[in-house]
Amino acid sequence: MKYMLSQPVLSGRIGKWIVSLIEFNLEYVPQKSVKGQALANFLADHPNGIETPEIADVDTVTIKPWKMWFDGSKTSQMAGIGVVLESPQSLKTKFGFQINEGDCTNNQAEYEALILGLELLLALKVDIVEVFGDSQLVINQVKGDFGCHSVGLKPYHQYVKLLIKQFHMITFTYVPRFFNGEADAVAQRASGFKFITDENREFCQLTLRKSLSMLKHRYTDLEVCEITTSPSSNDWRQPLIDYLTKPDAKTDRATRLRSVNYIMYNGELFKRGADGLLLKCLGKVDAFRIMAEVHEGKSYYIKEN
C-alpha cells in the first residue's frame, strides 16, 4: 500500500488499482511496535475465562537422625567400651562391654566402641546417624583427615570403612570429653576404672565381648601387611658416633662442635640434657616405631640398675 500511494506514475494492473482507489481518502500510517505493557493491558482487559488454581502450601519434612556417642577405656586388667544411642524421639540407650584383651591399647578400645555402636545401629535398620567421639585420632582417621599406618589399628580402620558403606548418611564429629561424659562413664565402669554403684547399676549391665583382633568372628576377610624397613645409611647419628669412637680421625668442624653435648655409653649414643640426664638418641626407624607405640597407648619407663 505504501508503494502504491507513494509512486507518482504507475502502469499496468497496479495503475488500475490506484485509479479505482482515488475516490477514497487513503493515508498510509506505519505500524507501531507493540510494547510489553500494552500487551499486558490487552490481556488484562480480555481474560480468557480460565481460572488459575491456587498453589497449595507444602510443609517441608525434615528427617531427624539417630545420634551415637562412643568411648573406650583401658586398664592393666581389661578394656571397656561404652556406647550411647539416642533415637529421633530423644530416647537414650546405654551399652557397656568388657574386652578381655591384655594387649588392647587405648585407641583399639576406641575403635571397638565405634564398631560396636555402628553394628548396633545397623541391627536396628538405621541408615542416617550422627556419630560423636572424644578421640581425635579415631575421628580424623575415619573422616580421612589422618592416615592410618599403624598395623595394630589398620584392621579396625578397614572394618569401620566397610560398616560406613552400609549407611545412607553418616557424619563423624569430634567433641571434648566433657560433652561425651555418658559414654565415658559407661566405658570406665566397664573397664573397672570406676566402680559400679547402686545408682548407676541399671544402665551398666556389662557383657564380655570378643576383641576385633580375631577378625574371623566377624566374618571379615582383611589383609594387613607390615612393612619392615632397614635402617638408612644416612643416619644422623653416624658422624657423631664415628668421631666419639675415633677422636683422631678426620672430622668436619660442625660435627666436632656438636659432639660436646653427646657421649657414648655401652655402644649407644646419648645426649646430655639440661638437667644432667642422658637422653638416648634414636634413628629414624626407631623414632617412628616408638612414636606409633606411644600413640597407641603403650607406656615406657626407664629402669635404673
Secondary structure, DSSP 8 states (H G I E B T S, - for coil): -HHHHH-S---HHHHHHHHHHTTS-----------HHHHHHHHHHS--S----------------EEEEEEEEE-SS-EEEEEEEE-TT--EEEEEEEE--TT--HHHHHHHHHHHHHHHHHHTT--EEEEEES-HHHHHHHHTSS----TTTHHHHHHHHHHHTT-SEEEEEE--GGGGHHHHHHHHHHHTSS---TTTGGG--EEEE--TT-GGGGT-------------S--TTHHHHHHHH-TTS---HHHHHHGGGEEEETTEEEEE-TTS-EEE---HHHHHHHHHHHHTT--------
